[in-house]
Amino acid sequence: MHEISDKLKSSIEEVNSDMDRMSEIIERIQSETVQLHTVVGENEAGVGNIHEKTQATYEMVKQLDEFIGKNKQTAQDINDIISKFQR
């Protein structure tokens, strides 16, 4: 009976040791999951920032294109006026 009791005690200690190791692994997984969540959040914010800057750049290019178009028309009008005086 004493031998069986020792084996049982040994088995319980092994199980407890395995449970402790599993607990450590779970804690590491949880910690890494939190870190991953943080990184993903930062990436999402970065992508959102890039999107906003892209939109702002597009709007600036659009305005610049309109401005260039107006300047071309003004230059053409000036050329027309100058050509009238050259005749």
PDB file of N, CA, C and O in Angstrom:
ATOM      1  N   MET A   1       0.814  -1.188   0.000  1.00  0.00           N
ATOM      2  CA  MET A   1       0.000   0.000   0.000  1.00  0.00           C
ATOM      3  C   MET A   1       0.863   1.259   0.000  1.00  0.00           C
ATOM      4  O   MET A   1       0.540   2.262  -0.636  1.00  0.00           O
ATOM      5  N   HIS A   2       1.967   1.170   0.734  1.00  0.00           N
ATOM      6  CA  HIS A   2       2.865   2.309   0.819  1.00  0.00           C
ATOM      7  C   HIS A   2       3.467   2.612  -0.560  1.00  0.00           C
ATOM      8  O   HIS A   2       3.610   3.772  -0.949  1.00  0.00           O
ATOM      9  N   GLU A   3       3.804   1.582  -1.264  1.00  0.00           N
ATOM     10  CA  GLU A   3       4.373   1.737  -2.623  1.00  0.00           C
ATOM     11  C   GLU A   3       3.356   2.383  -3.567  1.00  0.00           C
ATOM     12  O   GLU A   3       3.713   3.263  -4.350  1.00  0.00           O
ATOM     13  N   ILE A   4       2.138   1.967  -3.499  1.00  0.00           N
ATOM     14  CA  ILE A   4       1.078   2.532  -4.340  1.00  0.00           C
ATOM     15  C   ILE A   4       0.867   4.005  -3.979  1.00  0.00           C
ATOM     16  O   ILE A   4       0.667   4.842  -4.859  1.00  0.00           O
ATOM     17  N   SER A   5       0.910   4.308  -2.708  1.00  0.00           N
ATOM     18  CA  SER A   5       0.743   5.678  -2.247  1.00  0.00           C
ATOM     19  C   SER A   5       1.884   6.569  -2.772  1.00  0.00           C
ATOM     20  O   SER A   5       1.652   7.705  -3.184  1.00  0.00           O
ATOM     21  N   ASP A   6       3.108   6.042  -2.751  1.00  0.00           N
ATOM     22  CA  ASP A   6       4.266   6.793  -3.267  1.00  0.00           C
ATOM     23  C   ASP A   6       4.133   7.028  -4.763  1.00  0.00           C
ATOM     24  O   ASP A   6       4.438   8.116  -5.252  1.00  0.00           O
ATOM     25  N   LYS A   7       3.680   6.020  -5.488  1.00  0.00           N
ATOM     26  CA  LYS A   7       3.484   6.169  -6.931  1.00  0.00           C
ATOM     27  C   LYS A   7       2.399   7.205  -7.232  1.00  0.00           C
ATOM     28  O   LYS A   7       2.531   8.022  -8.143  1.00  0.00           O
ATOM     29  N   LEU A   8       1.347   7.147  -6.457  1.00  0.00           N
ATOM     30  CA  LEU A   8       0.260   8.105  -6.643  1.00  0.00           C
ATOM     31  C   LEU A   8       0.746   9.521  -6.354  1.00  0.00           C
ATOM     32  O   LEU A   8       0.442  10.457  -7.093  1.00  0.00           O
ATOM     33  N   LYS A   9       1.504   9.667  -5.271  1.00  0.00           N
ATOM     34  CA  LYS A   9       2.050  10.975  -4.914  1.00  0.00           C
ATOM     35  C   LYS A   9       2.970  11.474  -6.030  1.00  0.00           C
ATOM     36  O   LYS A   9       2.913  12.646  -6.403  1.00  0.00           O
ATOM     37  N   SER A  10       3.794  10.610  -6.549  1.00  0.00           N
ATOM     38  CA  SER A  10       4.715  10.965  -7.635  1.00  0.00           C
ATOM     39  C   SER A  10       3.940  11.378  -8.888  1.00  0.00           C
ATOM     40  O   SER A  10       4.293  12.345  -9.563  1.00  0.00           O
ATOM     41  N   SER A  11       2.894  10.636  -9.181  1.00  0.00           N
ATOM     42  CA  SER A  11       2.071  10.955 -10.346  1.00  0.00           C
ATOM     43  C   SER A  11       1.395  12.312 -10.170  1.00  0.00           C
ATOM     44  O   SER A  11       1.330  13.098 -11.115  1.00  0.00           O
ATOM     45  N   ILE A  12       0.899  12.587  -8.986  1.00  0.00           N
ATOM     46  CA  ILE A  12       0.242  13.863  -8.715  1.00  0.00           C
ATOM     47  C   ILE A  12       1.254  15.004  -8.837  1.00  0.00           C
ATOM     48  O   ILE A  12       0.922  16.062  -9.370  1.00  0.00           O
ATOM     49  N   GLU A  13       2.468  14.807  -8.359  1.00  0.00           N
ATOM     50  CA  GLU A  13       3.506  15.834  -8.468  1.00  0.00           C
ATOM     51  C   GLU A  13       3.856  16.104  -9.932  1.00  0.00           C
ATOM     52  O   GLU A  13       4.083  17.250 -10.318  1.00  0.00           O
ATOM     53  N   GLU A  14       3.897  15.058 -10.733  1.00  0.00           N
ATOM     54  CA  GLU A  14       4.170  15.225 -12.170  1.00  0.00           C
ATOM     55  C   GLU A  14       3.042  16.005 -12.846  1.00  0.00           C
ATOM     56  O   GLU A  14       3.281  16.894 -13.664  1.00  0.00           O
ATOM     57  N   VAL A  15       1.816  15.651 -12.487  1.00  0.00           N
ATOM     58  CA  VAL A  15       0.667  16.347 -13.049  1.00  0.00           C
ATOM     59  C   VAL A  15       0.718  17.823 -12.644  1.00  0.00           C
ATOM     60  O   VAL A  15       0.493  18.705 -13.473  1.00  0.00           O
ATOM     61  N   ASN A  16       1.011  18.085 -11.377  1.00  0.00           N
ATOM     62  CA  ASN A  16       1.121  19.468 -10.911  1.00  0.00           C
ATOM     63  C   ASN A  16       2.232  20.215 -11.645  1.00  0.00           C
ATOM     64  O   ASN A  16       2.063  21.381 -12.001  1.00  0.00           O
ATOM     65  N   SER A  17       3.330  19.574 -11.866  1.00  0.00           N
ATOM     66  CA  SER A  17       4.445  20.184 -12.595  1.00  0.00           C
ATOM     67  C   SER A  17       4.031  20.486 -14.039  1.00  0.00           C
ATOM     68  O   SER A  17       4.319  21.562 -14.564  1.00  0.00           O
ATOM     69  N   ASP A  18       3.360  19.534 -14.664  1.00  0.00           N
ATOM     70  CA  ASP A  18       2.877  19.744 -16.028  1.00  0.00           C
ATOM     71  C   ASP A  18       1.859  20.888 -16.075  1.00  0.00           C
ATOM     72  O   ASP A  18       1.860  21.683 -17.015  1.00  0.00           O
ATOM     73  N   MET A  19       1.006  20.970 -15.077  1.00  0.00           N
ATOM     74  CA  MET A  19       0.013  22.043 -15.019  1.00  0.00           C
ATOM     75  C   MET A  19       0.705  23.405 -14.869  1.00  0.00           C
ATOM     76  O   MET A  19       0.289  24.389 -15.480  1.00  0.00           O
ATOM     77  N   ASP A  20       1.762  23.451 -14.053  1.00  0.00           N
ATOM     78  CA  ASP A  20       2.517  24.699 -13.888  1.00  0.00           C
ATOM     79  C   ASP A  20       3.140  25.125 -15.217  1.00  0.00           C
ATOM     80  O   ASP A  20       3.092  26.301 -15.580  1.00  0.00           O
ATOM     81  N   ARG A  21       3.715  24.182 -15.931  1.00  0.00           N
ATOM     82  CA  ARG A  21       4.306  24.492 -17.234  1.00  0.00           C
ATOM     83  C   ARG A  21       3.239  24.962 -18.223  1.00  0.00           C
ATOM     84  O   ARG A  21       3.461  25.903 -18.984  1.00  0.00           O
ATOM     85  N   MET A  22       2.087  24.304 -18.206  1.00  0.00           N
ATOM     86  CA  MET A  22       0.994  24.718 -19.092  1.00  0.00           C
ATOM     87  C   MET A  22       0.533  26.128 -18.742  1.00  0.00           C
ATOM     88  O   MET A  22       0.232  26.928 -19.628  1.00  0.00           O
ATOM     89  N   SER A  23       0.479  26.424 -17.462  1.00  0.00           N
ATOM     90  CA  SER A  23       0.071  27.749 -17.019  1.00  0.00           C
ATOM     91  C   SER A  23       1.057  28.807 -17.510  1.00  0.00           C
ATOM     92  O   SER A  23       0.649  29.878 -17.961  1.00  0.00           O
ATOM     93  N   GLU A  24       2.349  28.510 -17.422  1.00  0.00           N
ATOM     94  CA  GLU A  24       3.379  29.434 -17.928  1.00  0.00           C
ATOM     95  C   GLU A  24       3.229  29.652 -19.435  1.00  0.00           C
ATOM     96  O   GLU A  24       3.340  30.776 -19.924  1.00  0.00           O
ATOM     97  N   ILE A  25       2.976  28.571 -20.156  1.00  0.00           N
ATOM     98  CA  ILE A  25       2.805  28.679 -21.613  1.00  0.00           C
ATOM     99  C   ILE A  25       1.575  29.526 -21.939  1.00  0.00           C
ATOM    100  O   ILE A  25       1.619  30.368 -22.836  1.00  0.00           O
ATOM    101  N   ILE A  26       0.496  29.308 -21.223  1.00  0.00           N
ATOM    102  CA  ILE A  26      -0.731  30.083 -21.455  1.00  0.00           C
ATOM    103  C   ILE A  26      -0.485  31.560 -21.165  1.00  0.00           C
ATOM    104  O   ILE A  26      -0.957  32.422 -21.907  1.00  0.00           O
ATOM    105  N   GLU A  27       0.238  31.858 -20.108  1.00  0.00           N
ATOM    106  CA  GLU A  27       0.554  33.249 -19.776  1.00  0.00           C
ATOM    107  C   GLU A  27       1.384  33.897 -20.893  1.00  0.00           C
ATOM    108  O   GLU A  27       1.137  35.043 -21.268  1.00  0.00           O
ATOM    109  N   ARG A  28       2.368  33.159 -21.419  1.00  0.00           N
ATOM    110  CA  ARG A  28       3.179  33.687 -22.530  1.00  0.00           C
ATOM    111  C   ARG A  28       2.322  33.923 -23.768  1.00  0.00           C
ATOM    112  O   ARG A  28       2.475  34.933 -24.455  1.00  0.00           O
ATOM    113  N   ILE A  29       1.433  32.999 -24.043  1.00  0.00           N
ATOM    114  CA  ILE A  29       0.539  33.155 -25.198  1.00  0.00           C
ATOM    115  C   ILE A  29      -0.345  34.384 -25.009  1.00  0.00           C
ATOM    116  O   ILE A  29      -0.538  35.160 -25.945  1.00  0.00           O
ATOM    117  N   GLN A  30      -0.877  34.563 -23.812  1.00  0.00           N
ATOM    118  CA  GLN A  30      -1.714  35.732 -23.540  1.00  0.00           C
ATOM    119  C   GLN A  30      -0.912  37.024 -23.712  1.00  0.00           C
ATOM    120  O   GLN A  30      -1.396  37.990 -24.301  1.00  0.00           O
ATOM    121  N   SER A  31       0.305  37.029 -23.197  1.00  0.00           N
ATOM    122  CA  SER A  31       1.157  38.220 -23.313  1.00  0.00           C
ATOM    123  C   SER A  31       1.463  38.524 -24.774  1.00  0.00           C
ATOM    124  O   SER A  31       1.399  39.678 -25.197  1.00  0.00           O
ATOM    125  N   GLU A  32       1.791  37.500 -25.538  1.00  0.00           N
ATOM    126  CA  GLU A  32       2.096  37.696 -26.953  1.00  0.00           C
ATOM    127  C   GLU A  32       0.850  38.112 -27.734  1.00  0.00           C
ATOM    128  O   GLU A  32       0.942  38.867 -28.703  1.00  0.00           O
ATOM    129  N   THR A  33      -0.296  37.627 -27.317  1.00  0.00           N
ATOM    130  CA  THR A  33      -1.549  38.027 -27.962  1.00  0.00           C
ATOM    131  C   THR A  33      -1.819  39.510 -27.725  1.00  0.00           C
ATOM    132  O   THR A  33      -2.249  40.215 -28.638  1.00  0.00           O
ATOM    133  N   VAL A  34      -1.571  39.982 -26.518  1.00  0.00           N
ATOM    134  CA  VAL A  34      -1.746  41.408 -26.208  1.00  0.00           C
ATOM    135  C   VAL A  34      -0.777  42.240 -27.050  1.00  0.00           C
ATOM    136  O   VAL A  34      -1.157  43.270 -27.607  1.00  0.00           O
ATOM    137  N   GLN A  35       0.469  41.789 -27.138  1.00  0.00           N
ATOM    138  CA  GLN A  35       1.459  42.513 -27.950  1.00  0.00           C
ATOM    139  C   GLN A  35       1.043  42.525 -29.419  1.00  0.00           C
ATOM    140  O   GLN A  35       1.165  43.548 -30.092  1.00  0.00           O
ATOM    141  N   LEU A  36       0.563  41.413 -29.905  1.00  0.00           N
ATOM    142  CA  LEU A  36       0.114  41.330 -31.293  1.00  0.00           C
ATOM    143  C   LEU A  36      -1.061  42.269 -31.530  1.00  0.00           C
ATOM    144  O   LEU A  36      -1.124  42.950 -32.554  1.00  0.00           O
ATOM    145  N   HIS A  37      -1.979  42.302 -30.591  1.00  0.00           N
ATOM    146  CA  HIS A  37      -3.134  43.197 -30.696  1.00  0.00           C
ATOM    147  C   HIS A  37      -2.664  44.656 -30.765  1.00  0.00           C
ATOM    148  O   HIS A  37      -3.196  45.449 -31.541  1.00  0.00           O
ATOM    149  N   THR A  38      -1.678  44.994 -29.960  1.00  0.00           N
ATOM    150  CA  THR A  38      -1.129  46.353 -29.967  1.00  0.00           C
ATOM    151  C   THR A  38      -0.510  46.675 -31.313  1.00  0.00           C
ATOM    152  O   THR A  38      -0.740  47.753 -31.863  1.00  0.00           O
ATOM    153  N   VAL A  39       0.273  45.749 -31.848  1.00  0.00           N
ATOM    154  CA  VAL A  39       0.920  45.966 -33.143  1.00  0.00           C
ATOM    155  C   VAL A  39      -0.120  46.109 -34.245  1.00  0.00           C
ATOM    156  O   VAL A  39      -0.002  46.986 -35.101  1.00  0.00           O
ATOM    157  N   VAL A  40      -1.126  45.266 -34.229  1.00  0.00           N
ATOM    158  CA  VAL A  40      -2.193  45.339 -35.230  1.00  0.00           C
ATOM    159  C   VAL A  40      -2.896  46.687 -35.147  1.00  0.00           C
ATOM    160  O   VAL A  40      -3.187  47.305 -36.171  1.00  0.00           O
ATOM    161  N   GLY A  41      -3.167  47.140 -33.934  1.00  0.00           N
ATOM    162  CA  GLY A  41      -3.798  48.447 -33.757  1.00  0.00           C
ATOM    163  C   GLY A  41      -2.939  49.564 -34.305  1.00  0.00           C
ATOM    164  O   GLY A  41      -3.446  50.480 -34.952  1.00  0.00           O
ATOM    165  N   GLU A  42      -1.629  49.497 -34.050  1.00  0.00           N
ATOM    166  CA  GLU A  42      -0.714  50.507 -34.579  1.00  0.00           C
ATOM    167  C   GLU A  42      -0.677  50.464 -36.101  1.00  0.00           C
ATOM    168  O   GLU A  42      -0.638  51.505 -36.757  1.00  0.00           O
ATOM    169  N   ASN A  43      -0.688  49.265 -36.657  1.00  0.00           N
ATOM    170  CA  ASN A  43      -0.697  49.137 -38.119  1.00  0.00           C
ATOM    171  C   ASN A  43      -1.976  49.713 -38.713  1.00  0.00           C
ATOM    172  O   ASN A  43      -1.938  50.398 -39.735  1.00  0.00           O
ATOM    173  N   GLU A  44      -3.102  49.436 -38.077  1.00  0.00           N
ATOM    174  CA  GLU A  44      -4.371  49.985 -38.559  1.00  0.00           C
ATOM    175  C   GLU A  44      -4.339  51.508 -38.529  1.00  0.00           C
ATOM    176  O   GLU A  44      -4.797  52.164 -39.464  1.00  0.00           O
ATOM    177  N   ALA A  45      -3.800  52.062 -37.457  1.00  0.00           N
ATOM    178  CA  ALA A  45      -3.696  53.522 -37.355  1.00  0.00           C
ATOM    179  C   ALA A  45      -2.771  54.055 -38.446  1.00  0.00           C
ATOM    180  O   ALA A  45      -3.047  55.090 -39.052  1.00  0.00           O
ATOM    181  N   GLY A  46      -1.672  53.342 -38.693  1.00  0.00           N
ATOM    182  CA  GLY A  46      -0.738  53.763 -39.746  1.00  0.00           C
ATOM    183  C   GLY A  46      -1.377  53.731 -41.120  1.00  0.00           C
ATOM    184  O   GLY A  46      -1.180  54.640 -41.926  1.00  0.00           O
ATOM    185  N   VAL A  47      -2.142  52.682 -41.387  1.00  0.00           N
ATOM    186  CA  VAL A  47      -2.827  52.581 -42.674  1.00  0.00           C
ATOM    187  C   VAL A  47      -3.854  53.702 -42.813  1.00  0.00           C
ATOM    188  O   VAL A  47      -3.992  54.300 -43.880  1.00  0.00           O
ATOM    189  N   GLY A  48      -4.567  53.980 -41.735  1.00  0.00           N
ATOM    190  CA  GLY A  48      -5.537  55.079 -41.756  1.00  0.00           C
ATOM    191  C   GLY A  48      -4.854  56.406 -42.014  1.00  0.00           C
ATOM    192  O   GLY A  48      -5.371  57.244 -42.753  1.00  0.00           O
ATOM    193  N   ASN A  49      -3.695  56.600 -41.406  1.00  0.00           N
ATOM    194  CA  ASN A  49      -2.934  57.830 -41.603  1.00  0.00           C
ATOM    195  C   ASN A  49      -2.464  57.940 -43.056  1.00  0.00           C
ATOM    196  O   ASN A  49      -2.537  59.012 -43.656  1.00  0.00           O
ATOM    197  N   ILE A  50      -1.985  56.838 -43.613  1.00  0.00           N
ATOM    198  CA  ILE A  50      -1.556  56.829 -45.019  1.00  0.00           C
ATOM    199  C   ILE A  50      -2.730  57.157 -45.931  1.00  0.00           C
ATOM    200  O   ILE A  50      -2.591  57.914 -46.891  1.00  0.00           O
ATOM    201  N   HIS A  51      -3.880  56.585 -45.624  1.00  0.00           N
ATOM    202  CA  HIS A  51      -5.079  56.839 -46.431  1.00  0.00           C
ATOM    203  C   HIS A  51      -5.451  58.322 -46.386  1.00  0.00           C
ATOM    204  O   HIS A  51      -5.758  58.925 -47.415  1.00  0.00           O
ATOM    205  N   GLU A  52      -5.422  58.895 -45.193  1.00  0.00           N
ATOM    206  CA  GLU A  52      -5.750  60.321 -45.062  1.00  0.00           C
ATOM    207  C   GLU A  52      -4.765  61.184 -45.847  1.00  0.00           C
ATOM    208  O   GLU A  52      -5.165  62.130 -46.525  1.00  0.00           O
ATOM    209  N   LYS A  53      -3.491  60.858 -45.755  1.00  0.00           N
ATOM    210  CA  LYS A  53      -2.482  61.641 -46.475  1.00  0.00           C
ATOM    211  C   LYS A  53      -2.627  61.463 -47.985  1.00  0.00           C
ATOM    212  O   LYS A  53      -2.405  62.405 -48.746  1.00  0.00           O
ATOM    213  N   THR A  54      -2.996  60.269 -48.415  1.00  0.00           N
ATOM    214  CA  THR A  54      -3.217  60.027 -49.837  1.00  0.00           C
ATOM    215  C   THR A  54      -4.392  60.863 -50.335  1.00  0.00           C
ATOM    216  O   THR A  54      -4.328  61.468 -51.405  1.00  0.00           O
ATOM    217  N   GLN A  55      -5.460  60.890 -49.551  1.00  0.00           N
ATOM    218  CA  GLN A  55      -6.627  61.697 -49.922  1.00  0.00           C
ATOM    219  C   GLN A  55      -6.263  63.176 -49.990  1.00  0.00           C
ATOM    220  O   GLN A  55      -6.668  63.875 -50.919  1.00  0.00           O
ATOM    221  N   ALA A  56      -5.500  63.652 -49.009  1.00  0.00           N
ATOM    222  CA  ALA A  56      -5.094  65.058 -48.993  1.00  0.00           C
ATOM    223  C   ALA A  56      -4.222  65.367 -50.206  1.00  0.00           C
ATOM    224  O   ALA A  56      -4.378  66.417 -50.829  1.00  0.00           O
ATOM    225  N   THR A  57      -3.313  64.468 -50.546  1.00  0.00           N
ATOM    226  CA  THR A  57      -2.448  64.659 -51.712  1.00  0.00           C
ATOM    227  C   THR A  57      -3.278  64.693 -52.985  1.00  0.00           C
ATOM    228  O   THR A  57      -3.031  65.516 -53.866  1.00  0.00           O
ATOM    229  N   TYR A  58      -4.257  63.807 -53.089  1.00  0.00           N
ATOM    230  CA  TYR A  58      -5.130  63.774 -54.257  1.00  0.00           C
ATOM    231  C   TYR A  58      -5.864  65.103 -54.412  1.00  0.00           C
ATOM    232  O   TYR A  58      -5.949  65.651 -55.511  1.00  0.00           O
ATOM    233  N   GLU A  59      -6.390  65.612 -53.303  1.00  0.00           N
ATOM    234  CA  GLU A  59      -7.112  66.886 -53.353  1.00  0.00           C
ATOM    235  C   GLU A  59      -6.174  68.020 -53.774  1.00  0.00           C
ATOM    236  O   GLU A  59      -6.569  68.902 -54.537  1.00  0.00           O
ATOM    237  N   MET A  60      -4.946  67.998 -53.282  1.00  0.00           N
ATOM    238  CA  MET A  60      -3.984  69.040 -53.656  1.00  0.00           C
ATOM    239  C   MET A  60      -3.639  68.946 -55.144  1.00  0.00           C
ATOM    240  O   MET A  60      -3.547  69.966 -55.827  1.00  0.00           O
ATOM    241  N   VAL A  61      -3.451  67.742 -55.638  1.00  0.00           N
ATOM    242  CA  VAL A  61      -3.143  67.551 -57.056  1.00  0.00           C
ATOM    243  C   VAL A  61      -4.314  68.012 -57.910  1.00  0.00           C
ATOM    244  O   VAL A  61      -4.122  68.633 -58.955  1.00  0.00           O
ATOM    245  N   LYS A  62      -5.515  67.711 -57.467  1.00  0.00           N
ATOM    246  CA  LYS A  62      -6.718  68.128 -58.188  1.00  0.00           C
ATOM    247  C   LYS A  62      -6.792  69.658 -58.252  1.00  0.00           C
ATOM    248  O   LYS A  62      -7.073  70.218 -59.311  1.00  0.00           O
ATOM    249  N   GLN A  63      -6.545  70.327 -57.141  1.00  0.00           N
ATOM    250  CA  GLN A  63      -6.554  71.785 -57.112  1.00  0.00           C
ATOM    251  C   GLN A  63      -5.438  72.358 -57.979  1.00  0.00           C
ATOM    252  O   GLN A  63      -5.636  73.350 -58.681  1.00  0.00           O
ATOM    253  N   LEU A  64      -4.278  71.736 -57.928  1.00  0.00           N
ATOM    254  CA  LEU A  64      -3.156  72.187 -58.751  1.00  0.00           C
ATOM    255  C   LEU A  64      -3.479  72.045 -60.233  1.00  0.00           C
ATOM    256  O   LEU A  64      -3.139  72.921 -61.028  1.00  0.00           O
ATOM    257  N   ASP A  65      -4.130  70.953 -60.607  1.00  0.00           N
ATOM    258  CA  ASP A  65      -4.523  70.744 -61.994  1.00  0.00           C
ATOM    259  C   ASP A  65      -5.503  71.828 -62.445  1.00  0.00           C
ATOM    260  O   ASP A  65      -5.394  72.350 -63.555  1.00  0.00           O
ATOM    261  N   GLU A  66      -6.457  72.161 -61.579  1.00  0.00           N
ATOM    262  CA  GLU A  66      -7.409  73.234 -61.910  1.00  0.00           C
ATOM    263  C   GLU A  66      -6.680  74.572 -62.059  1.00  0.00           C
ATOM    264  O   GLU A  66      -6.968  75.345 -62.973  1.00  0.00           O
ATOM    265  N   PHE A  67      -5.749  74.833 -61.169  1.00  0.00           N
ATOM    266  CA  PHE A  67      -4.975  76.073 -61.216  1.00  0.00           C
ATOM    267  C   PHE A  67      -4.155  76.147 -62.502  1.00  0.00           C
ATOM    268  O   PHE A  67      -4.085  77.199 -63.137  1.00  0.00           O
ATOM    269  N   ILE A  68      -3.537  75.033 -62.883  1.00  0.00           N
ATOM    270  CA  ILE A  68      -2.749  74.993 -64.124  1.00  0.00           C
ATOM    271  C   ILE A  68      -3.653  75.233 -65.322  1.00  0.00           C
ATOM    272  O   ILE A  68      -3.288  75.962 -66.244  1.00  0.00           O
ATOM    273  N   GLY A  69      -4.829  74.624 -65.310  1.00  0.00           N
ATOM    274  CA  GLY A  69      -5.782  74.831 -66.399  1.00  0.00           C
ATOM    275  C   GLY A  69      -6.167  76.298 -66.534  1.00  0.00           C
ATOM    276  O   GLY A  69      -6.230  76.829 -67.643  1.00  0.00           O
ATOM    277  N   LYS A  70      -6.424  76.953 -65.402  1.00  0.00           N
ATOM    278  CA  LYS A  70      -6.765  78.379 -65.426  1.00  0.00           C
ATOM    279  C   LYS A  70      -5.582  79.214 -65.926  1.00  0.00           C
ATOM    280  O   LYS A  70      -5.765  80.163 -66.688  1.00  0.00           O
ATOM    281  N   ASN A  71      -4.385  78.860 -65.499  1.00  0.00           N
ATOM    282  CA  ASN A  71      -3.196  79.596 -65.953  1.00  0.00           C
ATOM    283  C   ASN A  71      -2.968  79.416 -67.455  1.00  0.00           C
ATOM    284  O   ASN A  71      -2.560  80.352 -68.142  1.00  0.00           O
ATOM    285  N   LYS A  72      -3.232  78.216 -67.954  1.00  0.00           N
ATOM    286  CA  LYS A  72      -3.093  77.993 -69.401  1.00  0.00           C
ATOM    287  C   LYS A  72      -4.074  78.881 -70.161  1.00  0.00           C
ATOM    288  O   LYS A  72      -3.726  79.484 -71.176  1.00  0.00           O
ATOM    289  N   GLN A  73      -5.305  78.952 -69.655  1.00  0.00           N
ATOM    290  CA  GLN A  73      -6.315  79.785 -70.305  1.00  0.00           C
ATOM    291  C   GLN A  73      -5.905  81.259 -70.238  1.00  0.00           C
ATOM    292  O   GLN A  73      -6.043  81.984 -71.223  1.00  0.00           O
ATOM    293  N   THR A  74      -5.412  81.695 -69.107  1.00  0.00           N
ATOM    294  CA  THR A  74      -4.957  83.084 -68.959  1.00  0.00           C
ATOM    295  C   THR A  74      -3.805  83.366 -69.917  1.00  0.00           C
ATOM    296  O   THR A  74      -3.769  84.417 -70.556  1.00  0.00           O
ATOM    297  N   ALA A  75      -2.862  82.426 -70.016  1.00  0.00           N
ATOM    298  CA  ALA A  75      -1.737  82.600 -70.934  1.00  0.00           C
ATOM    299  C   ALA A  75      -2.234  82.673 -72.375  1.00  0.00           C
ATOM    300  O   ALA A  75      -1.723  83.464 -73.168  1.00  0.00           O
ATOM    301  N   GLN A  76      -3.211  81.867 -72.712  1.00  0.00           N
ATOM    302  CA  GLN A  76      -3.762  81.900 -74.070  1.00  0.00           C
ATOM    303  C   GLN A  76      -4.458  83.234 -74.330  1.00  0.00           C
ATOM    304  O   GLN A  76      -4.317  83.808 -75.410  1.00  0.00           O
ATOM    305  N   ASP A  77      -5.207  83.726 -73.344  1.00  0.00           N
ATOM    306  CA  ASP A  77      -5.870  85.023 -73.485  1.00  0.00           C
ATOM    307  C   ASP A  77      -4.847  86.138 -73.679  1.00  0.00           C
ATOM    308  O   ASP A  77      -5.046  87.026 -74.509  1.00  0.00           O
ATOM    309  N   ILE A  78      -3.763  86.098 -72.924  1.00  0.00           N
ATOM    310  CA  ILE A  78      -2.697  87.107 -73.072  1.00  0.00           C
ATOM    311  C   ILE A  78      -2.071  87.018 -74.454  1.00  0.00           C
ATOM    312  O   ILE A  78      -1.822  88.044 -75.087  1.00  0.00           O
ATOM    313  N   ASN A  79      -1.814  85.807 -74.928  1.00  0.00           N
ATOM    314  CA  ASN A  79      -1.248  85.635 -76.277  1.00  0.00           C
ATOM    315  C   ASN A  79      -2.196  86.186 -77.340  1.00  0.00           C
ATOM    316  O   ASN A  79      -1.761  86.803 -78.313  1.00  0.00           O
ATOM    317  N   ASP A  80      -3.492  85.958 -77.142  1.00  0.00           N
ATOM    318  CA  ASP A  80      -4.468  86.489 -78.103  1.00  0.00           C
ATOM    319  C   ASP A  80      -4.431  88.021 -78.121  1.00  0.00           C
ATOM    320  O   ASP A  80      -4.479  88.633 -79.188  1.00  0.00           O
ATOM    321  N   ILE A  81      -4.347  88.631 -76.950  1.00  0.00           N
ATOM    322  CA  ILE A  81      -4.290  90.092 -76.867  1.00  0.00           C
ATOM    323  C   ILE A  81      -3.003  90.607 -77.520  1.00  0.00           C
ATOM    324  O   ILE A  81      -3.029  91.583 -78.270  1.00  0.00           O
ATOM    325  N   ILE A  82      -1.892  89.951 -77.233  1.00  0.00           N
ATOM    326  CA  ILE A  82      -0.616  90.371 -77.816  1.00  0.00           C
ATOM    327  C   ILE A  82      -0.632  90.241 -79.329  1.00  0.00           C
ATOM    328  O   ILE A  82      -0.119  91.104 -80.041  1.00  0.00           O
ATOM    329  N   SER A  83      -1.228  89.153 -79.816  1.00  0.00           N
ATOM    330  CA  SER A  83      -1.257  88.951 -81.276  1.00  0.00           C
ATOM    331  C   SER A  83      -2.096  90.031 -81.961  1.00  0.00           C
ATOM    332  O   SER A  83      -1.830  90.353 -83.118  1.00  0.00           O
ATOM    333  N   LYS A  84      -3.087  90.594 -81.296  1.00  0.00           N
ATOM    334  CA  LYS A  84      -3.886  91.662 -81.874  1.00  0.00           C
ATOM    335  C   LYS A  84      -3.047  92.939 -82.072  1.00  0.00           C
ATOM    336  O   LYS A  84      -3.246  93.676 -83.038  1.00  0.00           O
ATOM    337  N   PHE A  85      -2.125  93.184 -81.159  1.00  0.00           N
ATOM    338  CA  PHE A  85      -1.281  94.364 -81.242  1.00  0.00           C
ATOM    339  C   PHE A  85      -0.156  94.178 -82.264  1.00  0.00           C
ATOM    340  O   PHE A  85       0.395  95.159 -82.763  1.00  0.00           O
ATOM    341  N   GLN A  86       0.180  92.941 -82.571  1.00  0.00           N
ATOM    342  CA  GLN A  86       1.273  92.674 -83.519  1.00  0.00           C
ATOM    343  C   GLN A  86       0.811  92.797 -84.958  1.00  0.00           C
ATOM    344  O   GLN A  86       1.652  92.794 -85.856  1.00  0.00           O
ATOM    345  N   ARG A  87      -0.409  92.900 -85.206  1.00  0.00           N
ATOM    346  CA  ARG A  87      -0.935  92.963 -86.568  1.00  0.00           C
ATOM    347  C   ARG A  87      -0.735  94.271 -87.150  1.00  0.00           C
ATOM    348  O   ARG A  87      -1.120  94.502 -88.297  1.00  0.00           O
TER     349      ARG A  87
END
